[in-house]
């Protein structure tokens, strides 16, 4: 009996010592992750995050609850470095909630500051100011040294800078700086310098802003604070851009990008790329701007930086629209709409995951509490009843909170669905508008072609009409010569008896006329009238065929007849010096939109005639091959170089003088052939002429 008490005491001592050793180990591990998360040169790593999460589970199982707040804030910071901002917010808030239970007021104030810094990085200024003022209230009440108050002041200033309230921001920076001078505190003065630099940059005082940015850079280089150095380089680049020093701006954007890539700050990389793309775009370096924006899309897609991704898509859409590349612009507009819809859905899913994680965490805590209750069965019944009542109240509160959160989530889901439907409707309206614009553009180009040809066609019609008019005048003269004969014949016809005198007069009149010559002349004049009227009919029929709109229906079409119609309308441009050699081997029928294919043939042949200038030869060949109709139009002109050939089908690209071409003919022809599931390509060698090859399906 005497040995029981010492043995029990020894067991308690060993248990306590073991618990203290476990606490020291866990504390050391938490401190490791906390120190890793605040390093400015730390390389973001998902494996480190997974290790920290595993440690958090171990802390819960070991009931080391007082250590979890620091670890949760560290996990949030690590997620932030990796660009996973949704997860970062969740762990920051979870750590703050735990800290309010297990930590003192100054720790909670620091946690509010950390959460405010996160919201400031996300440019959610209202939330960041709310968190900063909560931290300020706690620090003014519980920090007798007042050192931490200065840090909160410059945090508030940063949020006011984001809102554009620069005067208020300056007031809080002065408060922070004066307090640090009073307390002789030199820590984090670099941040204040950077914020002053931001204010001067926004006020347009670029020289002063440059001075403050450069003042802070050497210290950050010495401390290997690469994250802070990225912020300084980025601000300095933005200052140079606003100052008009674009070369310096480009250099510092690239420096910031290099450092951000080295420490894998994906969100910073996306922001830098967007600013660099904007710089290139402002300088007219469209190709480089597009390349940078596309890379920004890739970077922002890898993390949940949807705002930056949408910014990149919007810039790409605007640039391609301004270039006249409507298909590419529409592609990025569709990507913008898709990402916008995806971002809404991801936001909802993230909230649902947060609720699920909170629920699972509460469930684990509940299980731990139940195990703890079972291990303490020897306690008095009063304590058991109190614990049971507390657990019941907690469960009731949790159920009520879960019910409210689910109702809120349902309302948000309905709102997101309504927003998505509205966005889809706007997208459909935009597509309809683009289609109508495309049809109007094709019709306008067609009417422009008719307008350009009007003078030539009028001249072409004038030739046969003039020949007809001249022939009619000659016939009138011949008729005048024959009138005396006709009059004598009329008198002779009315006389009952043959009057010898009239017969003699008739013979005399006939003898004066060369009847053989007159007969031949009449035949020639009638042939001239017939040919002139036929030529006039062909020209008018060709013009009717070309100007008629057959709509979007696919109808039977003879390719050779369409080519002949185009040649008829362009005959006046040939000037009898341009030869046309034809090799029609197809002689078949295809299904197509007739008016649009006629427009393609007219555009291609007109370009060939213009390429020849005064003289030359155009070769036209049609043939059937492997289920396709192949039309080749080749000229003997000067040809085109490789650079021109690469851009020849782009909208508004033309090599003609201003006012002599819209640059839409070949672009519209290309679009029409694509709509027919065909292909159009160009082969050309400078000095050897140009060939356009059109391939259309037979069915």
C-alpha positions in Angstrom: 0.0 0.0 0.0 2.9 2.3 0.8 4.3 1.8 -2.8 1.1 2.9 -4.5 1.5 6.6 -3.8 5.2 6.9 -5.0 4.4 4.8 -8.1 1.4 7.0 -9.0 3.5 10.2 -8.4 6.2 8.8 -10.7 3.7 8.0 -13.4 2.3 11.5 -13.2 5.7 13.0 -13.4 6.7 10.9 -16.4 3.5 11.7 -18.2 3.9 15.4 -17.5 7.5 15.4 -18.8 6.5 13.5 -21.9 3.7 16.0 -22.5 6.1 18.9 -22.1 8.6 17.3 -24.6 5.7 16.8 -27.1 4.6 20.4 -26.7 8.2 21.7 -27.2 8.5 19.5 -30.4 5.2 20.8 -31.8 6.1 24.4 -30.9 9.4 24.0 -32.7 7.7 22.7 -35.8 5.1 25.5 -35.8 7.9 28.1 -35.5 9.7 26.5 -38.4 6.7 26.9 -40.7 5.9 30.4 -39.3 9.5 31.6 -40.0 9.4 30.0 -43.5 6.2 31.8 -44.4 7.5 35.3 -43.6 10.8 35.1 -45.5 10.9 37.4 -48.4 13.1 35.0 -50.4 11.2 31.9 -49.7 10.3 29.8 -52.8 6.7 28.8 -52.8 6.2 25.0 -52.6 3.0 22.9 -52.4 4.9 20.2 -50.5 5.6 22.6 -47.7 1.9 23.4 -47.5 0.9 19.8 -47.3 3.5 19.3 -44.5 2.0 22.2 -42.5 -1.5 20.8 -42.9 -0.3 17.4 -41.7 1.2 19.1 -38.6 -2.2 20.9 -38.0 -4.0 17.5 -37.9 -1.3 16.2 -35.5 -1.9 19.2 -33.2 -5.6 18.6 -33.1 -5.1 14.9 -32.2 -2.6 15.8 -29.5 -5.0 18.6 -28.2 -2.3 21.2 -28.7 -5.0 23.8 -29.6 -3.0 26.9 -28.5 -0.4 26.2 -31.2 -2.9 25.9 -34.1 -3.6 29.7 -34.6 0.1 30.5 -35.5 0.2 27.4 -37.8 -3.0 28.3 -39.6 -1.8 31.8 -40.3 1.5 30.4 -41.7 -0.5 28.0 -43.9 -2.5 31.0 -45.2 0.7 32.9 -45.9 2.1 29.9 -47.8 -1.0 29.6 -49.9 -0.8 33.4 -50.6 2.8 33.0 -51.8 1.7 30.2 -54.2 -1.2 32.4 -55.6 -4.0 30.3 -54.1 -5.8 33.3 -52.7 -9.1 31.5 -51.9 -7.4 28.9 -49.7 -5.2 31.7 -48.1 -8.3 33.6 -47.0 -9.9 30.5 -45.5 -6.8 29.7 -43.4 -6.3 33.3 -42.3 -9.9 33.5 -41.1 -9.7 30.0 -39.4 -6.4 31.0 -37.7 -8.0 34.3 -36.5 -11.0 32.5 -35.1 -8.8 30.0 -33.2 -6.6 32.9 -32.0 -9.6 34.7 -30.5 -10.1 31.6 -28.4 -6.5 30.7 -27.3 -4.4 33.9 -27.8 -4.2 37.3 -26.2 -5.5 40.6 -27.6 -2.2 41.7 -29.2 -1.9 38.4 -31.1 -5.5 38.9 -32.3 -4.6 42.4 -33.4 -1.6 41.1 -35.4 -3.9 38.5 -37.0 -6.3 41.2 -38.0 -3.3 43.1 -39.5 -2.3 40.0 -41.5 -5.8 39.5 -42.8 -6.0 43.2 -43.7 -2.6 42.9 -45.6 -4.1 40.0 -47.6 -7.2 42.0 -48.5 -5.0 45.0 -49.5 -3.1 42.7 -51.8 -6.4 41.6 -53.3 -7.4 45.3 -53.6 -10.5 44.7 -51.5 -10.0 48.0 -49.8 -13.2 48.1 -47.8 -12.5 44.8 -46.1 -8.8 45.7 -45.5 -9.7 49.0 -43.8 -12.3 47.2 -41.6 -9.6 44.7 -40.5 -7.0 47.4 -39.9 -9.3 49.5 -37.8 -10.2 46.4 -35.7 -6.4 45.8 -35.2 -5.9 49.5 -34.3 -8.6 49.4 -31.7 -7.1 46.4 -30.0 -3.5 47.8 -30.1 -4.5 51.2 -28.8 -6.2 49.5 -25.8 -3.6 46.7 -25.0 -0.2 47.8 -26.4 1.4 50.2 -23.9 4.6 50.3 -26.0 2.6 51.6 -29.0 5.2 50.2 -31.4 2.7 48.0 -33.3 0.3 50.9 -33.7 2.7 52.5 -36.2 2.6 49.4 -38.4 -1.2 49.5 -38.4 -1.1 53.2 -39.4 0.9 52.5 -42.6 -1.3 49.6 -43.4 -4.4 51.9 -43.2 -2.5 54.3 -45.5 -1.9 51.6 -48.1 -5.6 50.9 -48.3 -6.5 54.5 -48.6 -4.0 54.8 -51.5 -5.9 52.0 -53.3 -9.2 53.9 -52.9 -7.6 57.1 -54.2 -8.0 59.0 -50.9 -4.3 60.2 -51.1 -4.8 63.0 -48.6 -6.0 60.7 -45.9 -3.3 58.2 -46.8 -0.6 60.9 -46.2 -2.1 61.7 -42.8 -1.8 58.1 -41.6 1.7 57.8 -43.0 2.7 60.9 -41.1 1.2 59.4 -38.0 3.2 56.3 -38.5 6.5 58.1 -39.2 6.1 60.5 -36.3 5.3 57.7 -33.9 8.4 55.7 -35.0 10.6 58.8 -34.6 9.1 59.3 -31.1 9.8 55.7 -30.2 13.1 55.6 -32.0 11.9 52.6 -34.0 13.7 52.1 -37.3 12.0 48.8 -38.3 9.9 48.7 -41.6 10.8 52.2 -42.6 11.3 50.8 -46.1 7.6 50.1 -46.4 6.7 53.7 -45.5 9.2 54.9 -48.2 7.5 52.7 -50.7 4.0 54.0 -49.8 5.2 57.6 -50.1 6.6 56.7 -53.5 3.2 55.2 -54.5 1.5 58.4 -53.5 3.9 60.7 -55.4 3.5 58.4 -58.4 -0.3 58.7 -58.4 0.0 62.5 -57.9 2.3 62.7 -61.0 5.4 63.8 -59.0 7.5 61.2 -60.8 11.0 62.5 -59.9 10.1 62.5 -56.2 8.5 59.1 -56.5 11.7 57.7 -58.2 13.8 59.1 -55.4 11.8 57.2 -52.7 11.7 53.9 -54.7 15.4 53.9 -55.3 16.0 54.8 -51.6 14.5 51.5 -50.5 16.0 49.1 -53.1 19.6 48.8 -51.7 18.4 47.8 -48.3 16.1 45.1 -49.6 18.9 43.7 -51.8 21.2 43.5 -48.8 18.5 41.7 -46.8 17.7 39.3 -49.7 14.1 40.4 -49.4 13.1 39.4 -52.9 9.4 39.7 -52.3 9.8 43.3 -51.2 12.2 43.9 -54.0 9.6 42.7 -56.5 7.2 45.3 -55.1 9.8 48.1 -55.3 10.7 47.2 -58.9 7.1 47.0 -60.0 6.2 50.4 -58.4 9.3 52.0 -60.0 8.4 50.6 -63.4 4.8 51.9 -63.1 6.3 55.3 -62.2 8.6 55.4 -65.3 5.6 54.4 -67.4 3.5 57.2 -66.1 6.6 59.5 -66.5 6.9 58.6 -70.2 10.3 56.8 -69.7 9.2 53.7 -71.4 12.6 52.1 -71.8 13.3 52.4 -68.1 9.8 51.1 -67.3 10.5 48.0 -69.4 13.8 47.3 -67.7 12.3 47.4 -64.2 9.2 45.4 -65.2 11.6 42.7 -66.5 13.6 42.9 -63.3 10.5 42.5 -61.2 9.4 39.6 -63.4 12.8 37.8 -63.0 12.7 38.0 -59.2 9.0 36.9 -59.0 9.8 33.9 -61.2 12.8 33.0 -59.1 10.7 32.8 -55.9 7.6 31.5 -57.7 5.2 34.3 -56.8 2.7 33.4 -59.5 0.2 36.1 -58.7 2.9 38.8 -58.8 4.1 37.3 -62.1 0.6 37.7 -63.6 0.3 41.3 -62.4 3.8 42.2 -63.8 2.9 40.6 -67.1 -0.3 42.6 -67.4 1.5 45.9 -66.7 4.3 45.0 -69.2 1.7 44.1 -71.8 -0.1 47.5 -71.2 3.3 49.2 -71.7 4.0 47.4 -75.0 0.4 48.2 -76.1 0.8 51.9 -75.4 4.1 52.0 -77.3 2.5 50.4 -80.4 4.4 47.1 -80.0 1.3 45.1 -80.6 3.0 41.7 -81.3 5.0 41.9 -78.0 2.0 43.0 -76.1 -0.1 40.1 -77.4 2.7 37.7 -76.5 2.9 39.0 -73.0 -0.8 39.0 -72.5 -1.0 35.4 -73.7 1.7 34.5 -71.2 -0.2 36.3 -68.5 -3.2 34.2 -69.4 -1.1 31.0 -68.9 0.3 32.2 -65.6 -3.0 33.3 -64.2 -4.7 30.1 -65.3 -2.2 28.1 -63.2 -3.5 29.8 -60.0 -6.8 31.3 -59.1 -6.0 34.8 -60.4 -9.2 35.2 -62.4 -9.3 39.0 -62.2 -5.8 39.2 -63.9 -6.8 36.5 -66.4 -10.0 38.4 -67.3 -7.9 41.6 -67.7 -5.5 39.8 -70.1 -8.4 38.4 -72.2 -10.0 41.8 -72.3 -6.8 43.4 -73.6 -6.3 40.7 -76.2 -9.9 41.1 -77.4 -9.5 44.9 -77.7 -6.2 44.6 -79.6 -7.5 42.0 -82.1 -10.7 44.0 -82.6 -8.7 47.2 -83.3 -6.6 45.2 -85.7 -9.8 44.2 -87.6 -9.2 40.5 -86.8 -12.8 39.8 -85.9 -12.5 36.0 -85.6 -9.6 36.2 -83.2 -11.3 39.0 -81.3 -14.4 36.9 -81.0 -12.3 33.9 -79.8 -10.9 35.9 -76.9 -14.3 37.4 -76.1 -15.7 33.9 -75.8 -12.8 33.0 -73.6 -13.5 36.1 -71.5 -17.1 35.0 -71.1 -16.1 31.4 -70.3 -13.6 32.5 -67.6 -16.1 35.0 -66.2 -18.7 32.2 -65.9 -16.0 29.8 -64.5 -14.9 32.4 -62.0 -18.4 32.7 -60.7 -18.8 29.0 -60.4 -15.4 28.6 -58.7 -16.2 31.3 -56.2 -19.4 29.4 -55.3 -17.5 26.1 -55.1 -14.9 27.6 -52.9 -17.5 28.9 -50.5 -19.1 25.5 -50.4 -15.7 23.9 -49.7 -15.1 26.4 -46.9 -18.3 25.4 -45.3 -17.5 21.8 -45.8 -14.1 22.2 -44.2 -15.5 24.1 -41.3 -18.1 21.4 -40.8 -15.4 18.6 -40.8 -13.2 20.6 -38.4 -16.1 21.0 -36.0 -16.9 17.3 -36.3 -13.2 16.4 -35.5 -13.3 18.7 -32.5 -16.6 17.1 -31.4 -15.1 13.6 -31.6 -12.0 14.8 -29.7 -14.3 16.3 -27.0 -16.2 13.1 -26.8 -13.0 11.1 -26.4 -11.9 13.5 -23.7 -15.2 13.1 -21.9 -14.9 9.3 -22.0 -11.4 9.5 -20.5 -12.7 11.6 -17.7 -15.5 9.2 -16.6 -14.3 9.4 -13.0 -15.3 13.1 -12.7 -18.3 14.2 -10.8 -21.7 14.0 -12.4 -22.1 17.7 -12.3 -19.1 18.3 -14.6 -20.4 15.7 -17.0 -23.8 17.3 -17.2 -22.2 20.8 -17.7 -20.0 19.4 -20.6 -23.0 17.7 -22.2 -25.0 20.9 -22.0 -22.2 22.9 -23.5 -21.7 20.4 -26.3 -25.4 20.5 -27.0 -25.4 24.3 -27.1 -22.4 24.3 -29.5 -24.1 21.7 -31.7 -27.3 23.8 -31.8 -25.3 26.9 -32.6 -23.4 25.1 -35.3 -26.7 23.7 -36.8 -28.2 27.2 -36.8 -25.1 28.7 -38.4 -24.9 25.9 -40.9 -28.6 26.4 -41.8 -28.1 30.1 -42.2 -24.9 29.6 -44.3 -26.7 27.2 -46.5 -29.5 29.6 -47.1 -27.0 32.3 -47.8 -25.2 30.0 -50.2 -28.4 29.1 -51.9 -29.3 32.8 -52.4 -25.8 33.4 -53.8 -26.1 30.4 -56.1 -29.4 31.8 -57.5 -27.8 35.2 -57.9 -24.8 33.7 -59.7 -27.1 31.7 -62.0 -29.1 34.9 -62.8 -25.8 36.7 -63.6 -24.6 33.7 -65.7 -27.9 33.8 -67.7 -27.6 37.5 -68.2 -24.0 37.1 -69.4 -25.0 34.3 -71.8 -27.8 36.5 -73.2 -25.3 39.4 -73.7 -23.0 36.9 -75.4 -25.7 35.7 -77.8 -26.7 39.3 -78.6 -23.0 40.1 -79.4 -22.7 37.0 -81.6 -25.9 38.0 -83.5 -24.5 41.6 -83.9 -21.2 40.2 -85.2 -23.0 38.0 -87.7 -25.1 40.9 -89.0 -22.0 43.1 -89.2 -20.2 40.4 -91.2 -23.2 40.1 -93.6 -23.4 43.8 -94.0 -19.6 44.0 -94.7 -19.8 41.3 -97.4 -22.8 43.1 -99.0 -21.0 46.5 -98.8 -17.9 45.1 -100.5 -20.1 43.7 -103.2 -21.9 47.0 -103.8 -18.5 48.8 -103.7 -17.3 46.4 -106.5 -20.4 47.2 -108.5 -19.8 50.9 -108.0 -16.2 50.7 -109.1 -17.3 48.8 -112.2 -20.2 51.1 -113.1 -18.1 53.5 -115.3 -16.5 50.7 -117.1 -19.7 48.8 -117.7 -21.3 52.0 -118.9 -18.5 52.4 -121.4 -18.8 48.7 -122.4 -22.6 49.2 -123.0 -21.9 52.3 -125.0 -19.9 50.5 -127.7 -22.7 48.1 -128.9 -25.4 50.8 -128.5 -23.3 53.2 -130.6 -22.9 50.5 -133.3 -26.7 49.8 -133.3 -27.4 53.6 -133.6 -24.9 54.0 -136.5 -26.5 51.0 -138.3 -30.0 52.4 -137.9 -28.8 55.7 -139.3 -27.4 53.9 -142.4 -30.6 52.0 -142.8 -32.5 55.2 -142.8 -30.3 56.6 -145.5 -30.8 53.4 -147.6 -34.5 53.7 -147.0 -34.4 57.3 -148.2 -32.7 56.2 -151.4 -35.3 53.5 -152.0 -38.4 55.7 -151.2 -38.9 56.8 -154.9 -38.9 53.2 -156.0 -41.3 52.3 -153.2 -43.6 55.2 -154.3 -43.7 54.1 -158.0 -44.4 50.6 -157.0 -47.3 51.8 -154.8 -48.7 53.7 -157.8 -48.2 50.8 -160.1 -50.0 48.5 -157.5 -53.0 50.8 -157.4 -53.3 51.2 -161.2 -55.7 48.7 -162.9 -53.7 48.6 -166.1 -50.0 48.6 -166.5 -48.9 52.1 -167.3 -45.8 51.9 -169.6 -44.7 55.4 -168.4 -44.6 54.3 -164.8 -42.8 51.1 -165.7 -40.2 53.1 -167.6 -39.7 55.5 -164.7 -39.4 52.5 -162.3 -36.7 51.0 -164.5 -34.8 54.3 -164.6 -34.8 54.6 -160.8 -33.7 50.9 -160.3 -30.9 51.4 -162.8 -29.5 54.2 -160.7 -29.2 51.9 -157.6 -26.5 49.2 -157.2 -28.9 46.5 -155.9 -26.1 44.0 -155.1 -24.1 46.5 -153.0 -27.4 47.6 -151.3 -28.4 44.0 -150.5 -24.9 43.3 -149.0 -25.0 46.5 -147.0 -28.4 45.8 -145.6 -27.3 42.3 -144.5 -24.2 43.8 -142.8 -26.2 46.4 -140.9 -28.7 43.9 -139.6 -25.9 41.6 -138.4 -24.3 44.6 -136.6 -27.6 45.4 -134.9 -28.1 41.8 -133.8 -24.6 41.4 -132.4 -24.8 44.8 -130.6 -28.1 43.9 -129.0 -26.7 40.4 -128.0 -23.6 42.0 -126.4 -25.8 44.5 -124.5 -28.0 41.6 -123.3 -25.0 39.6 -122.1 -23.6 42.5 -120.1 -27.0 43.3 -118.4 -27.6 39.6 -117.7 -24.1 39.3 -116.0 -24.8 42.4 -113.9 -28.2 41.0 -112.8 -26.6 37.7 -111.8 -23.8 39.4 -109.8 -26.0 41.9 -108.0 -28.7 39.4 -107.1 -28.6 38.1 -103.5 -29.4 34.4 -103.4 -29.3 34.4 -99.6 -27.7 31.6 -97.5 -29.3 28.7 -99.5 -27.0 26.3 -101.2 -28.1 25.9 -104.8 -26.8 24.1 -108.0 -24.1 26.2 -109.7 -22.1 25.9 -112.8 -18.6 27.1 -112.1 -17.6 27.9 -115.7 -20.8 30.0 -116.2 -19.9 32.0 -113.1 -16.4 32.7 -114.3 -17.7 33.8 -117.7 -20.2 36.1 -116.0 -17.3 37.7 -114.0 -15.2 38.0 -117.2 -18.2 39.7 -119.0 -18.4 42.3 -116.2 -14.6 42.9 -116.3 -14.3 42.9 -120.1 -13.8 46.7 -120.2 -10.7 46.4 -118.0 -9.0 43.9 -120.3 -8.4 46.8 -122.9 -7.7 44.2 -125.7 -4.2 44.0 -124.4 -4.7 41.4 -121.6 -5.2 37.9 -123.0 -7.4 35.3 -121.2 -6.6 31.7 -121.8 -9.2 29.2 -120.4 -8.9 25.5 -119.7 -12.4 24.3 -118.6 -12.1 20.7 -117.6 -14.7 20.6 -114.8 -18.0 21.2 -116.7 -20.0 20.1 -113.6 -22.2 21.4 -110.9 -21.5 22.2 -107.2 -23.8 23.2 -104.4 -23.0 26.7 -103.0 -24.3 30.2 -102.1 -24.3 31.5 -105.7 -24.1 35.3 -105.0 -21.1 34.8 -102.6 -19.1 32.5 -105.0 -19.7 35.0 -107.8 -18.3 37.7 -105.6 -15.2 35.6 -105.0 -14.6 35.0 -108.7 -15.0 38.7 -109.4 -12.5 39.7 -106.7 -9.9 37.2 -107.8 -10.1 38.1 -111.5 -10.2 41.8 -110.8 -7.0 41.4 -108.7 -5.3 39.5 -111.5 -6.2 42.3 -114.0 -4.9 45.0 -111.7 -1.7 43.0 -111.1 -1.0 42.9 -114.9 -1.5 46.6 -115.5 -1.5 47.4 -119.2 -0.7 44.0 -120.7 -0.2 40.3 -119.9 -2.0 37.0 -119.8 -4.5 35.4 -117.3 -4.7 31.6 -117.3 -8.0 30.1 -115.9 -8.2 26.4 -115.2 -11.1 24.3 -113.7 -10.9 20.6 -113.0 -12.3 17.9 -110.7 -10.0 16.0 -108.4 -10.8 13.5 -105.6 -14.3 14.9 -104.9 -13.2 18.5 -105.1 -13.6 21.3 -107.8 -10.3 23.1 -108.2 -10.2 26.6 -109.8 -6.8 28.2 -110.6 -6.4 31.8 -111.7 -2.9 32.6 -112.6 -1.4 35.9 -114.0 1.9 36.9 -115.5 2.3 40.0 -113.3 5.2 41.0 -111.1 4.3 38.6 -108.2 4.3 39.3 -104.5 6.9 38.9 -101.8 6.7 36.5 -98.8 5.8 39.2 -96.3 2.8 40.4 -98.4 1.7 36.8 -99.0 1.6 36.1 -95.3 -0.9 39.1 -94.7 -2.8 39.0 -98.0 -6.0 37.5 -96.5 -6.0 39.8 -93.4 -8.8 42.4 -93.2 -7.9 45.9 -94.3 -4.5 44.9 -95.7 -3.9 46.4 -99.1 -0.9 47.3 -101.2 -2.9 49.8 -103.3 -2.8 53.6 -102.9 -5.1 55.3 -100.4 -8.6 55.5 -101.8 -8.1 52.7 -104.4 -8.8 49.7 -102.3 -10.5 48.8 -99.0 -8.4 45.8 -98.2 -11.5 43.7 -97.7 -11.9 41.9 -101.0 -9.5 39.0 -100.4 -10.4 38.8 -96.6 -14.1 38.4 -97.5 -13.3 35.9 -100.3 -11.3 33.9 -97.7 -14.2 33.9 -95.3 -16.7 32.9 -98.0 -14.6 29.9 -99.1 -14.2 28.9 -95.4 -18.0 29.0 -95.0 -18.2 26.6 -97.9 -15.8 24.2 -96.2 -13.3 24.9 -99.0 -9.8 26.3 -99.2 -8.1 29.3 -100.9 -4.4 29.8 -101.1 -1.9 31.9 -103.0 1.3 30.8 -104.7 3.6 33.6 -105.9 7.2 34.2 -106.7 8.4 37.8 -107.3 8.9 38.4 -111.0 7.0 35.3 -112.0 3.4 36.1 -111.4 0.8 35.0 -108.9 -1.7 32.1 -108.7 -4.8 31.8 -106.6 -6.1 28.2 -106.1 -9.6 27.8 -104.9 -10.8 24.3 -103.8 -14.6 23.7 -103.3 -16.3 20.4 -102.3 -18.5 18.8 -105.0 -21.3 18.1 -102.4 
